């Protein structure tokens, strides 16, 4: 049963989305600053560059995680019981953690990045307190994340009859008995919730273990930590968290595109099995970051990790993209800004996934992994996929209640600037990686500066498109009608 009158749930979603998008906007400006420095159009000291890089990396991941958490929480609250005060408490811890990260970077000049290699955080030029504040900030973020995971996983398991029910086990293996009993499988958006909740808790506990160990090392420098152990745990957590963003946002596709096409996205056996695979692959696909450590740990982990890196991008992506294509096919979809952003995000997901698959291949990895190819693929699926999903979601919400509509000219202008600028910006990373330009360098060797100049122009064009989208969103908001319900309530209600 879908709830149709839930102001508390809507307010929680708006809280998460608003702060997530604000952080993302600030981080894009930070990213523009760094690209301008690499293009030699702006002069900033190397230490400041790495402070900005630390802030940008951690901030953008956190921003998109917060957006995904808010949207998925709201979608599940329409169907199951979720506590709004507990969700707000999780948000508060996330924001406290964000404040800690900002303080450590802005005032403490911490520049060890968020996917650091131990013992780098303890041997930098910044004061020791900055390292401690950064670690505490990241742990607060993780605690907020784990509270959210506990809540949503527990609620899903209670609502759908435990783990077997939530995963659709009997729906797949005992279909006749399942149907005869009058049961129905969980809705599509429930599978991102259970995967995020379960894998989020596993990786969250790993992160807490690492965080406590690093804090002990910070308090007592005599304590020694195995660098390879720390590296495994760091990448297990951060790589899984980055992956979970797009898996959580897949729920926007399942509900959002169903709304604009007036077609239901059904739970099928293939769909369920695809999500089963993601439970394992999300936790094991980080090993392509450890190919240089193949002689230092069991090789079976490296083989399994490479296989997971290949397979993780296929099942859920395939069923989601194919399902989206089938929803849109001959549906007479009204291509509002929300629908355009959401559908375009599928391109970024697929292209970014292909870039990741190439990097996970050992012969390519040897040449590409320490180049701009890596930021190329993850910027593609985070910026060109995740952020567009979030923007599509927000605009569908605005369009559902506004008496105003976006003109065809404005819609075309926003999309052309946003998507066109984004393509130019992302191609700068891909061309840089293909020509061997190293990543994480404040001053790049040729042809890095020239490529960065074109990429910077792309960023400026993209941000101009996003700015127009922001003001168009404000215009739509000014036309809200009290008589129109906030989407998504009934998938068969017209947008117009």
C-alpha positions as CSV (number, residue, x, y, z in Angstrom):
1,X,0.0,0.0,0.0
2,X,1.5,3.3,-1.1
3,X,1.1,6.2,1.3
4,X,-0.3,9.3,-0.3
5,X,-0.2,11.8,2.6
6,X,3.1,11.9,4.4
7,X,4.5,15.4,5.0
8,X,7.1,14.1,7.5
9,X,8.5,11.8,4.9
10,X,8.6,14.5,2.2
11,X,10.4,16.8,4.6
12,X,13.1,14.2,5.3
13,X,13.6,13.7,1.6
14,X,13.8,17.4,1.0
15,X,16.3,17.8,3.8
16,X,18.7,15.2,2.4
17,X,18.3,16.3,-1.2
18,X,18.8,20.0,-0.4
19,X,22.0,19.6,1.6
20,X,23.3,16.9,-0.8
21,X,22.8,19.2,-3.8
22,X,24.3,22.2,-2.0
23,X,27.4,20.3,-1.1
24,X,27.6,19.0,-4.7
25,X,27.4,22.5,-6.1
26,X,30.2,23.7,-3.9
27,X,32.3,20.7,-4.8
28,X,31.8,21.4,-8.5
29,X,33.2,24.9,-8.0
30,X,36.2,23.3,-6.2
31,X,36.7,21.0,-9.1
32,X,36.6,23.9,-11.6
33,X,39.3,25.6,-9.6
34,X,41.6,22.6,-9.7
35,X,41.0,22.1,-13.5
36,X,41.8,25.8,-14.1
37,X,45.0,25.4,-12.1
38,X,46.0,22.3,-14.2
39,X,45.2,24.4,-17.4
40,X,47.6,27.0,-16.1
41,X,44.9,29.6,-16.1
42,X,45.0,29.9,-12.3
43,X,48.0,29.8,-10.0
44,X,47.6,28.0,-6.7
45,X,50.3,26.5,-4.4
46,X,50.7,22.7,-4.6
47,X,49.7,22.2,-1.0
48,X,46.4,24.2,-1.6
49,X,45.7,22.0,-4.7
50,X,45.9,18.8,-2.6
51,X,43.7,20.3,0.1
52,X,41.1,21.1,-2.6
53,X,41.5,17.6,-4.1
54,X,40.9,16.1,-0.6
55,X,37.8,18.3,-0.1
56,X,36.5,17.7,-3.6
57,X,36.8,13.9,-3.5
58,X,35.3,13.3,-0.1
59,X,32.7,16.1,-0.5
60,X,31.3,14.9,-3.8
61,X,31.0,11.3,-2.7
62,X,29.2,12.3,0.5
63,X,26.9,14.7,-1.4
64,X,25.7,12.1,-3.8
65,X,25.4,9.5,-1.0
66,X,23.2,11.9,1.0
67,X,21.0,12.5,-2.1
68,X,20.6,8.8,-2.7
69,X,19.8,8.1,0.9
70,X,17.1,10.7,1.1
71,X,15.4,9.6,-2.2
72,X,15.5,5.9,-1.5
73,X,14.3,6.4,2.1
74,X,11.3,8.3,0.9
75,X,10.4,5.7,-1.7
76,X,10.5,2.9,0.8
77,X,8.6,5.0,3.4
78,X,5.7,5.1,0.9
79,X,5.4,1.3,1.4
80,X,6.8,0.4,4.8
81,X,7.2,2.0,8.3
82,X,10.3,4.1,8.6
83,X,11.1,6.6,11.5
84,X,11.5,10.2,10.4
85,X,13.2,11.3,13.6
86,X,15.8,8.5,13.2
87,X,16.4,9.5,9.6
88,X,17.0,13.1,10.8
89,X,19.4,11.9,13.5
90,X,21.4,10.1,10.8
91,X,21.4,13.2,8.7
92,X,22.6,15.3,11.6
93,X,25.6,12.9,12.2
94,X,26.4,13.1,8.5
95,X,26.4,16.9,8.6
96,X,28.6,16.9,11.7
97,X,31.0,14.6,9.9
98,X,31.0,16.9,6.9
99,X,31.8,19.9,9.2
100,X,34.7,17.9,10.6
101,X,36.1,17.2,7.2
102,X,35.8,20.9,6.1
103,X,37.5,22.1,9.3
104,X,40.4,19.7,8.9
105,X,41.0,20.8,5.3
106,X,40.2,24.5,5.5
107,X,41.7,25.3,8.9
108,X,44.0,22.4,9.4
109,X,45.2,22.2,5.8
110,X,44.8,18.4,5.8
111,X,45.7,17.1,2.3
112,X,46.0,13.3,2.6
113,X,42.9,12.6,0.4
114,X,40.1,10.3,1.5
115,X,41.4,7.2,-0.3
116,X,44.7,7.6,1.4
117,X,47.5,5.0,1.8
118,X,48.7,4.5,5.3
119,X,50.8,6.1,6.8
120,X,50.4,9.2,4.6
121,X,47.9,10.9,6.9
122,X,50.5,10.9,9.7
123,X,53.5,12.2,7.8
124,X,52.1,15.2,6.0
125,X,53.0,18.9,6.4
126,X,49.7,19.6,8.2
127,X,49.4,19.7,12.0
128,X,48.5,16.4,13.8
129,X,45.1,17.7,15.0
130,X,43.9,18.1,11.4
131,X,44.4,14.3,10.8
132,X,42.5,13.5,13.9
133,X,39.6,15.8,13.1
134,X,39.5,14.4,9.5
135,X,39.3,10.8,10.8
136,X,36.7,11.7,13.4
137,X,34.7,13.5,10.7
138,X,34.8,10.5,8.4
139,X,33.8,8.2,11.3
140,X,30.8,10.4,12.1
141,X,29.7,10.2,8.5
142,X,30.0,6.5,8.6
143,X,28.0,6.3,11.8
144,X,25.2,8.3,10.2
145,X,25.4,6.0,7.2
146,X,25.2,2.9,9.3
147,X,22.2,4.2,11.3
148,X,20.4,4.8,8.0
149,X,21.4,1.3,6.8
150,X,20.2,-0.3,10.0
151,X,16.9,1.4,9.8
152,X,16.1,0.7,6.2
153,X,17.4,-2.9,6.2
154,X,15.4,-3.7,9.4
155,X,12.2,-2.2,8.0
156,X,12.5,-4.0,4.7
157,X,13.2,-7.3,6.4
158,X,10.2,-6.9,8.7
159,X,7.9,-5.8,5.9
160,X,8.8,-8.6,3.4
161,X,9.2,-11.6,5.7
162,X,12.9,-11.7,6.5
163,X,15.9,-11.9,4.2
164,X,14.4,-14.7,2.0
165,X,11.3,-12.6,1.4
166,X,13.2,-9.3,0.8
167,X,15.5,-11.0,-1.7
168,X,12.6,-12.7,-3.5
169,X,14.0,-16.2,-2.9
170,X,10.7,-18.1,-3.0
171,X,9.6,-15.9,-5.9
172,X,12.5,-17.3,-8.0
173,X,12.8,-20.9,-6.8
174,X,9.3,-21.8,-5.8
175,X,7.1,-19.7,-8.1
176,X,4.0,-21.9,-8.1
177,X,3.8,-22.2,-4.3
178,X,4.6,-18.5,-4.1
179,X,1.8,-17.6,-6.4
180,X,-0.6,-20.1,-4.9
181,X,-0.1,-18.5,-1.4
182,X,-1.1,-15.2,-2.9
183,X,2.2,-13.6,-2.3
184,X,3.8,-10.8,-4.4
185,X,7.5,-10.1,-4.7
186,X,8.9,-6.8,-3.3
187,X,8.7,-3.8,-5.6
188,X,11.8,-3.0,-7.7
189,X,12.9,-0.2,-5.4
190,X,13.1,-2.5,-2.4
191,X,16.1,-4.3,-3.9
192,X,18.4,-1.3,-3.9
193,X,17.3,-0.7,-0.3
194,X,18.2,-4.2,0.9
195,X,21.5,-4.3,-1.0
196,X,22.5,-0.8,0.3
197,X,21.4,-1.8,3.8
198,X,23.2,-5.1,3.9
199,X,26.4,-4.2,2.0
200,X,26.4,-0.8,3.7
201,X,26.5,-2.3,7.1
202,X,29.2,-4.8,6.2
203,X,31.5,-2.1,4.7
204,X,30.5,0.4,7.5
205,X,31.7,-2.1,10.1
206,X,34.9,-2.5,8.2
207,X,35.4,1.3,8.1
208,X,34.8,1.6,11.8
209,X,37.5,-1.0,12.5
210,X,39.9,0.8,10.3
211,X,38.9,4.2,11.8
212,X,39.5,3.0,15.3
213,X,42.9,1.6,14.4
214,X,43.9,4.8,12.7
215,X,42.7,6.9,15.7
216,X,44.7,4.7,18.1
217,X,47.7,5.3,15.8
218,X,47.0,9.0,15.9
219,X,46.9,9.1,19.7
220,X,50.0,6.8,20.1
221,X,52.5,7.0,17.2
222,X,54.2,3.9,18.6
223,X,51.3,1.8,17.4
224,X,52.0,0.2,14.0
225,X,49.4,-0.8,11.4
226,X,50.0,-3.2,8.5
227,X,49.9,-0.9,5.4
228,X,48.4,-3.7,3.1
229,X,45.7,-4.4,5.7
230,X,44.8,-0.7,5.9
231,X,44.8,-0.4,2.1
232,X,42.4,-3.3,1.7
233,X,40.0,-1.9,4.2
234,X,40.2,1.6,2.9
235,X,39.4,0.6,-0.7
236,X,36.8,-2.0,0.4
237,X,34.8,0.7,2.2
238,X,35.3,3.7,-0.2
239,X,34.9,1.7,-3.4
240,X,31.8,0.0,-2.2
241,X,30.3,3.3,-1.0
242,X,30.9,4.9,-4.3
243,X,29.3,1.9,-6.1
244,X,26.3,1.9,-3.8
245,X,25.4,5.4,-4.8
246,X,24.4,4.4,-8.3
247,X,22.7,1.2,-7.1
248,X,20.6,3.2,-4.7
249,X,19.8,5.8,-7.4
250,X,18.5,3.0,-9.6
251,X,15.4,3.1,-7.5
252,X,14.8,6.6,-9.0
253,X,14.7,4.9,-12.5
254,X,12.3,2.2,-11.4
255,X,9.8,4.7,-10.0
256,X,10.6,7.9,-12.0
257,X,10.5,6.4,-15.5
258,X,7.4,4.4,-14.6
259,X,5.8,7.7,-13.7
260,X,6.6,9.6,-16.9
261,X,5.8,6.6,-19.2
262,X,2.7,5.5,-17.3
263,X,4.1,1.9,-17.3
264,X,4.9,-0.2,-14.3
265,X,8.4,-1.5,-13.7
266,X,7.8,-5.1,-12.7
267,X,9.9,-7.3,-10.5
268,X,11.0,-10.3,-12.6
269,X,13.1,-13.4,-11.9
270,X,16.0,-12.0,-14.0
271,X,15.7,-8.7,-12.2
272,X,15.9,-10.4,-8.8
273,X,18.9,-12.6,-9.7
274,X,20.7,-9.6,-11.0
275,X,20.4,-7.9,-7.7
276,X,21.5,-11.0,-5.9
277,X,24.8,-10.9,-7.8
278,X,25.4,-7.3,-6.8
279,X,25.3,-8.3,-3.1
280,X,28.6,-10.1,-3.6
281,X,30.2,-8.2,-6.4
282,X,30.0,-4.8,-4.7
283,X,32.1,-6.2,-1.8
284,X,34.8,-7.8,-4.0
285,X,35.3,-5.6,-7.0
286,X,37.8,-3.2,-5.4
287,X,40.8,-5.6,-6.0
288,X,41.7,-3.9,-9.3
289,X,43.1,-1.2,-7.1
290,X,45.5,-3.7,-5.7
291,X,47.0,-5.3,-8.8
292,X,50.4,-4.0,-7.7
293,X,50.1,-6.0,-4.5
294,X,49.6,-9.4,-6.2
295,X,52.7,-10.9,-4.7
296,X,51.8,-9.7,-1.2
297,X,48.5,-11.4,-0.6
298,X,46.7,-14.6,-1.8
299,X,46.4,-14.6,-5.6
300,X,43.0,-16.1,-5.4
301,X,41.7,-12.8,-4.1
302,X,43.2,-11.0,-7.1
303,X,41.6,-13.4,-9.6
304,X,38.2,-13.3,-7.9
305,X,38.5,-9.5,-7.6
306,X,39.2,-9.1,-11.3
307,X,36.3,-11.4,-12.1
308,X,34.0,-9.3,-9.8
309,X,35.2,-6.1,-11.4
310,X,34.0,-7.4,-14.8
311,X,30.8,-8.9,-13.6
312,X,29.6,-6.2,-11.2
313,X,28.9,-3.8,-14.1
314,X,26.7,-6.2,-16.0
315,X,23.7,-7.7,-14.2
316,X,22.0,-4.7,-12.6
317,X,23.1,-2.3,-15.3
318,X,21.7,-4.6,-18.0
319,X,18.3,-5.2,-16.4
320,X,17.9,-1.6,-15.4
321,X,18.9,-0.1,-18.7
322,X,17.0,-2.7,-20.8
323,X,13.9,-2.2,-18.5
324,X,14.2,1.6,-19.0
325,X,14.4,1.2,-22.7
326,X,11.3,-1.0,-22.7
327,X,9.4,1.5,-20.6
328,X,10.2,4.3,-22.9
329,X,9.7,2.4,-26.2
330,X,6.5,3.6,-27.9
331,X,5.2,5.1,-24.6
332,X,4.6,8.6,-25.9
333,X,6.7,9.9,-23.0
334,X,6.4,13.6,-22.4
335,X,10.0,14.7,-22.3
336,X,10.0,17.2,-19.5
337,X,13.3,18.3,-17.9
338,X,12.9,15.7,-15.3
339,X,12.5,12.9,-17.8
340,X,15.3,14.1,-20.0
341,X,17.8,14.3,-17.1
342,X,16.8,10.9,-15.7
343,X,17.0,9.1,-19.1
344,X,20.3,10.8,-20.0
345,X,21.8,9.6,-16.8
346,X,21.6,6.1,-18.2
347,X,24.2,7.0,-20.8
348,X,26.7,8.1,-18.1
349,X,26.1,4.9,-16.2
350,X,26.8,2.7,-19.2
351,X,29.8,4.7,-20.5
352,X,31.3,5.0,-17.1
353,X,30.9,1.3,-16.5
354,X,32.7,0.5,-19.8
355,X,35.5,2.8,-18.8
356,X,35.8,1.0,-15.5
357,X,35.8,-2.4,-17.2
358,X,38.7,-1.3,-19.4
359,X,40.6,-0.1,-16.3
360,X,40.0,-3.4,-14.5
361,X,41.7,-5.4,-17.3
362,X,45.3,-6.1,-16.3
363,X,47.0,-5.1,-19.6
364,X,45.1,-1.8,-19.7
365,X,45.4,-1.3,-16.0
366,X,49.2,-1.3,-16.1
367,X,49.1,1.7,-18.4
368,X,45.9,3.5,-17.3
369,X,45.4,3.1,-13.6
370,X,47.8,5.9,-12.6
371,X,46.5,8.3,-15.3
372,X,43.4,10.5,-15.8
373,X,41.5,7.4,-17.1
374,X,40.5,6.6,-13.5
375,X,38.8,10.0,-12.8
376,X,37.4,9.8,-16.3
377,X,35.3,6.7,-15.6
378,X,34.1,7.6,-12.1
379,X,33.3,11.2,-13.1
380,X,31.3,9.8,-15.9
381,X,29.0,7.6,-13.8
382,X,28.9,9.9,-10.8
383,X,28.5,13.2,-12.7
384,X,27.0,11.9,-15.9
385,X,24.9,9.3,-14.2
386,X,24.2,9.8,-10.5
387,X,23.9,13.6,-10.5
388,X,21.6,13.5,-13.6
389,X,19.4,10.9,-11.8
390,X,19.1,13.2,-8.8
391,X,18.4,16.3,-11.0
392,X,15.8,14.3,-12.9
393,X,14.2,13.2,-9.7
394,X,14.0,16.8,-8.3
395,X,12.5,18.2,-11.5
396,X,9.9,15.4,-11.7
397,X,8.9,16.4,-8.1
398,X,8.7,20.1,-9.1
399,X,6.9,19.4,-12.4
400,X,4.3,17.2,-10.6
401,X,2.9,20.1,-8.5
402,X,3.7,23.2,-10.6
403,X,1.2,24.9,-12.8
404,X,4.1,26.2,-14.8
405,X,5.8,24.2,-17.5
406,X,9.3,24.5,-19.1
407,X,9.3,25.8,-22.7
408,X,10.8,23.7,-25.4
409,X,13.5,26.3,-26.0
410,X,14.5,26.5,-22.3
411,X,14.5,22.7,-22.1
412,X,16.7,22.4,-25.2
413,X,19.1,25.1,-24.0
414,X,19.5,23.6,-20.5
415,X,20.1,20.1,-21.9
416,X,22.5,21.3,-24.6
417,X,24.6,23.3,-22.2
418,X,24.6,20.8,-19.4
419,X,25.1,17.6,-21.4
420,X,27.3,19.2,-24.1
421,X,29.6,20.8,-21.6
422,X,29.7,17.6,-19.5
423,X,30.8,15.6,-22.6
424,X,33.7,18.1,-23.3
425,X,34.7,18.0,-19.7
426,X,34.7,14.2,-19.5
427,X,36.6,13.8,-22.8
428,X,39.4,15.8,-21.2
429,X,39.9,13.0,-18.7
430,X,39.6,10.2,-21.2
431,X,42.1,11.8,-23.7
432,X,44.4,12.7,-20.8
433,X,44.4,9.1,-19.6
434,X,44.9,7.7,-23.1
435,X,47.9,9.9,-23.6
436,X,49.4,9.0,-20.2
437,X,48.7,12.2,-18.3
438,X,49.1,11.2,-14.6
439,X,46.3,11.7,-12.1
440,X,46.6,13.5,-8.8
441,X,49.2,15.9,-10.2
442,X,48.8,19.6,-9.5
443,X,51.2,20.4,-12.4
444,X,50.8,18.0,-15.4
445,X,53.3,17.2,-18.1
446,X,52.3,17.9,-21.7
447,X,49.7,17.5,-23.2
448,X,48.0,17.7,-19.8
449,X,47.7,21.6,-19.6
450,X,46.3,21.8,-23.2
451,X,43.7,19.1,-22.5
452,X,42.8,20.7,-19.2
453,X,42.1,24.0,-21.0
454,X,39.4,22.3,-23.2
455,X,38.1,20.5,-20.2
456,X,37.8,23.7,-18.2
457,X,35.8,25.3,-21.0
458,X,33.5,22.2,-20.9
459,X,33.0,22.6,-17.1
460,X,32.1,26.3,-17.5
461,X,29.5,25.5,-20.2
462,X,28.1,22.7,-18.0
463,X,27.8,24.9,-15.0
464,X,26.0,27.5,-17.0
465,X,23.5,24.9,-18.0
466,X,23.1,23.8,-14.4
467,X,22.7,27.4,-13.3
468,X,19.8,27.8,-15.8
469,X,18.3,24.6,-14.5
470,X,18.5,26.0,-11.0
471,X,16.6,29.1,-11.9
472,X,14.1,27.1,-13.9
473,X,13.5,25.0,-10.8
474,X,12.8,28.1,-8.8
475,X,10.3,29.2,-11.4
476,X,8.6,25.9,-11.3
477,X,8.5,26.0,-7.5
478,X,6.9,29.4,-7.6
479,X,4.0,27.9,-9.5
480,X,3.1,25.2,-6.9
481,X,-0.6,24.4,-6.6
482,X,-2.0,23.2,-3.3
483,X,-4.5,21.1,-5.2
484,X,-1.7,18.9,-6.8
485,X,-0.2,16.1,-4.8
486,X,3.6,15.7,-4.6
487,X,4.8,13.0,-6.9
488,X,5.2,10.1,-6.6
489,X,1.8,9.1,-5.3
490,X,-0.1,7.5,-8.2
491,X,1.9,6.4,-11.2
492,X,-1.1,7.0,-13.4
493,X,-1.6,10.7,-12.5
494,X,-0.7,13.0,-15.4
495,X,2.3,15.2,-15.0
496,X,0.5,18.0,-16.9
